[in-house]
């Protein structure tokens, strides 16, 4: 049996201010990846950017994790906009 190759996806999402990036970070860091998915997600802030790194061996599970994160980010951005951020 061959070893599976570790795959990485890195996203860098710019925000208008460090405050917005911190809000998005605080919201996303609460959600952990589901047990059994073998996907590792690391969320960090770099000034006004939210940096999210995904790591795993299963391409389909990585895609699902990234899609779920994008859906959450869209909701966060819409909410920030509604409350006068950005």
C-alpha positions as CSV (number, residue, x, y, z in Angstrom):
1,X,0.0,0.0,0.0
2,X,1.5,3.4,-1.0
3,X,1.5,6.4,1.3
4,X,-1.0,9.2,0.5
5,X,0.5,12.5,-0.5
6,X,-0.2,15.4,1.9
7,X,-2.0,18.3,0.1
8,X,-2.1,21.9,1.2
9,X,-4.5,24.8,0.3
10,X,-3.8,28.3,1.5
11,X,-6.3,31.1,1.4
12,X,-5.6,34.8,2.0
13,X,-8.7,36.9,2.4
14,X,-8.2,40.7,2.7
15,X,-10.4,42.8,4.9
16,X,-10.8,46.5,5.1
17,X,-9.4,46.8,8.6
18,X,-7.7,44.7,11.2
19,X,-10.9,44.8,13.3
20,X,-12.8,43.0,10.6
21,X,-10.1,40.4,10.2
22,X,-10.2,39.8,13.9
23,X,-14.0,39.4,14.0
24,X,-13.8,36.9,11.1
25,X,-10.9,35.0,12.9
26,X,-12.9,34.8,16.2
27,X,-15.9,33.4,14.4
28,X,-14.0,30.9,12.3
29,X,-11.7,29.6,15.0
30,X,-14.6,28.3,17.0
31,X,-15.5,25.7,14.4
32,X,-13.2,22.7,14.3
33,X,-13.0,20.3,11.5
34,X,-15.1,17.2,11.9
35,X,-13.5,14.2,13.5
36,X,-12.7,11.6,10.9
37,X,-12.2,14.0,8.0
38,X,-8.4,14.0,8.6
39,X,-8.3,17.7,7.6
40,X,-6.3,20.1,9.5
41,X,-7.3,23.8,9.3
42,X,-5.2,26.6,10.7
43,X,-6.6,30.2,10.9
44,X,-4.3,33.2,11.4
45,X,-4.4,36.9,11.1
46,X,-1.8,38.9,9.2
47,X,-2.6,42.6,9.6
48,X,-5.8,43.0,7.6
49,X,-5.7,39.5,6.0
50,X,-7.3,36.3,7.3
51,X,-4.9,33.5,6.4
52,X,-6.4,30.0,6.4
53,X,-4.3,26.9,5.7
54,X,-5.9,23.5,5.0
55,X,-3.9,20.2,5.1
56,X,-5.0,16.7,4.3
57,X,-4.6,13.7,2.1
58,X,-8.1,13.4,0.6
59,X,-8.7,16.0,-2.2
60,X,-12.5,15.7,-2.0
61,X,-12.5,16.3,1.8
62,X,-10.2,19.3,1.3
63,X,-12.6,20.7,-1.3
64,X,-15.6,20.2,1.0
65,X,-13.7,21.9,3.9
66,X,-12.7,24.9,1.7
67,X,-16.3,25.2,0.3
68,X,-17.7,25.2,3.9
69,X,-15.2,27.9,4.9
70,X,-16.1,30.0,1.9
71,X,-19.8,29.8,2.8
72,X,-19.0,30.9,6.4
73,X,-16.9,33.7,5.1
74,X,-19.7,35.0,2.8
75,X,-22.1,35.0,5.8
76,X,-19.5,36.9,7.9
77,X,-18.8,39.5,5.2
78,X,-22.6,40.0,4.6
79,X,-23.1,40.4,8.4
80,X,-20.2,42.9,8.7
81,X,-21.6,44.9,5.9
82,X,-25.1,45.0,7.4
83,X,-23.6,46.3,10.7
84,X,-21.7,49.1,8.9
85,X,-18.3,47.5,8.6
86,X,-16.4,47.7,5.3
